Amino acid sequence: MTLIDQTPAPAEETSGPGDRQRTPAWRRTASHPLALAGALAALAMAVRSVGLMRSFELWIDEMHYADLGASISRWEMPALGDGPFFLHPPGSFLVEGGVIRLLGLGTGDSMELVYDLRWLMASLGALSVALAFLLLRRVAGTWPAVFGALLLVFEPFVLRNNSRVFLETPAVVAVLAGLLLLVRHVDRRERGRPRARLLLAGFLLGLAVLTKDVFAVYVVLPVLLAVAWRRTLQVREAATVLVGIALPYALYLMTLWLTGYLGLWGTAKSAGVLRLIGAEQTTGFNAPGAPSLAERLVDQAQAYGTSYLLLLLCPLAGLIAACSRRADRRLIGLSAVVTGGLGAFLALFGTFEEHFGYPVVVAGVLALAVAAAMVVEHRPGLRTVTVTVACLLLAAAAFLGLRLETEEDDGFRSFRAWAVAELPADARVGVTNDTAVRAFRDDDRFGPWSTAAQLTANGAEYVLTVSLPTEQGYARATPELLVWLEANGEPLFRHAGPTNGETVLWSVDEDDLAAAAALGIGGPPPPPVDAGTAGEAVPEAGDRGTP
């Protein structure tokens, strides 16, 4: 058994019908790339299905993205309640809208729609595992490909993203498909129809940009570098790929121009770009009042230790792969260098949010598998050490990933089930973070009241809080209100989870609440939040991210 595949001899020269009958079924499966890719995808889907509904707390972005997909399923322009949405392009929403329409999913309840669409994201995550295997098998061999695919099956940061309705999962699928076609072209430049192959590869990469704008850096810059770096791509080849990349977004912009929305798109994009590069710090680890990236890394090391290691190794492994004699490997290396480099820039100076790490981790896994294959090729004596390190990394990722999948983290969903049975029909509940505001917006019993004065003015008898976002400054409520509730409120529902800490429904006395309002507990009402749709400030938060 070797890490690097040797070119197999033709089947008819090495085996006959009798030999084939004596070959175990698992070995025959392993000898067929598509069958093995399918098996790895099935394993990935099985792992993701374990905790899809109960191990990943609801995020406000998920509900917005689900609603945007629902609007497309009705043949509308992507829109939220406050108007058309242009912060992100519509690639992911088009996929969601198609699935909603195909399966007849209900769109009236955003929370339930999110949990329905999570199965779509898990399926796309499993597909990405299969594509990564096929890509790595072509550039590094079968066993490095199996290692990389299994790492993506269990890697906790990958599971975290594939289990939520986030944009990065479908975008990465498009990138992997485009890279697979591109490295296939590099291996056989003169075969078939090279221009059509390059154009299709670019088009697939362009679909990633149509899903999230920042992927333009991830897919365009490696192509440009490939021209300059050891002529990995010829100028004409790169030009054809770039035309393909530009095509999906050009069609999108043409649609906006024809429908009169191009100006609103420009306004939303300019605000998003300022956030991305750090000129405006409203979200991410560099935002005022947010916990630092170093603090977050320390807090989450026990849950995502292998993920953080892969984040660090991504550009380093990419440099090794970029120095390969093989052009296909250099493409993987350049992609990792660019992806890891941009991630480092955003972490230090820009708006780096946790889901930004997903493409960096995937690129890191690809580059690491290629680098490991190169080490064994050039230093055969290091084969045992390399395999041992790879197995230890895989074992650690599997342990962390399976622990993540089996951990309970569904506070809002559990509270909603409790409220159906226990909360009075005439209750008045103040909710204190953006996700809860959106999740319970359609229930007249709930309102966005996060200060004592607001709670008193609206006759609230209950308050729903989330401890960890409140303590970190991410909630609408202040830590002062949480301290007051712990001293004066009665907890009726309590759920502990890693995302929100303690999700608690407090019962509060009317007189005590009035006294707290007189003292100004909770401070002034929080300001409205920019929804990012047309660059205007609107109440109750829309997507506040970057393009």
C-alpha positions, 0 to 999 in steps of 0.5 A: 500500500502506498500513498501515491497511486501507480498507473494501473495496468489494463484490466484485461491483462491482469485479471479474468472473470474468475479473478473478478469473482474472487475479488471482495466487493469492497475492493471492487468498489474501491477500485472505481472512483465514482463508487468510492466517491459515492460511498464517501458522500453517503458517509458524509450525509449519514454523519451530518444527519445525526445532529442536523435538527438538534445540534446546531442552534438557529442563526438569524442569517439562516432565516433571512436566507430561507426567506430569500429562497422562498421569495424566488420560489414565488418568482419574485426578486430576492427580498426581505420584509423591508425590500429587495435584497442585494447584499449577496448575489442570488446563487444560493437563493436560486437553489433554495427556491428551486428545492422549495418549489420542487418539494412543495415546502411551506414558506409561512414559517421561517424557522421551520423552513430553515430546518427543511433547507438544512437537509439541502445544505447537508446534501451539498456538503456531502456532494462537496466531499465526493468532489474533493475526493475526485479532485484529490485522487486526480492530483495526489492519488487514491489514499491521499484523496481518501484521507482528505475526503474523510477529514471533510466528513468529520471536520467540525468546522465543516460540519458546522457550516454544512448543517446550517443554511449558509452561503458558503456550502453551495459556493464551495461545491461550485469551486470544487466542481470548477477546480476538478474540471480545470485540473482535468484540462491541465492533465489533458490539454489537447484532448476533447474540446479544451476551450469548451472545457475551460469555459465550463470550468470558469462558469462553475467557478463563476457560480461560486461568485454568484453565490457570494461575492468574496469568492471572486477573490478565491477564484480569480486571483489563483487563475491570474497567479497561475499565468505568472507562476511557472506558466501553470496556465497559458494566457489564452487558457486563463482568459477563457476561464475568466470569461466563464467566471464573469458570465453568471454575474454578468447575467445577474447584473443585466437582469438588475439593469433591465428591472431597474434595481442596479442602483440599489445593488450598487448602494448595498455593495458599497456598504458591504465592501466597506465592512469587508475590508474593515473600513466600517467595523459593525460585525466580526471580531474587529467590531467595537465591543466584540470579543477578540479573535484570540479570545474566541480561539481560546474559548473554542479550541476544545471544540474546533482545535483541528479546524484552527490547525487547518486554518493555520496550515492552509497557506503553508501547505498551499505554498508547498503544493504551489512548488510542485513540478505538476501544474495541476498540483500548483493550481491547488496550491495557489488556490490555498495560498489565496484563500488562506491569505485572504482569511488572514487579512480579514482576521487581522484587519477586515470583517472576519466572521466565523463562517468565513473560515469554511472555504479556508478549511476546505482549501487547507484540506486539499493542499495538505493532502497534496503536500503529504503526497509530495513529501512521501514522493520526495522523501520515501523514508518519511512515509510512516511519519506522514501516515501516522500524523495524518491518522492522528489528525483524522482521529482528532477531527472525527472525535471532535466532529462526532462530539459536535454532532451528538451535543444538544444545541437547539435552545430556540427550537426547544423553547418554541416546543415548550411555548406551544404547550406551556405559554399562555395565549395572552402572554407578553414576552420580550425577546432580546436578540436579533435571532429571537426577534426574527424567529418569533416575529409572527407570534403576537405574544412576542416583541423586540423589547430588550430594556426595562422601559420597553418591557414596561411600556408593552406590558411584558410579563416574560423575558427571553434571554440568551446569556452568551451573546448578551455577555459578548455584546451581540444581543439587543439586551445589555449584561445589566438587564441579564444580571437584574433578571437573575436577581429578580426574575423567575426562570420558567424555561432553561436550555444550555447550549454552546452557541447561546449559553443559557436560553432562559424564559424569565417571569417578571413581576410588574411592580419590580419591572416598573421600578427597574424601568425607573432606574434605567435598567437595560439602558436606552433602546438599541438602535435600528440595524442596517438590513443591508438590502438597500443600504438603509437602516431599518428596524429589527436587523436583516443580514449585516454581513459582507458581500 
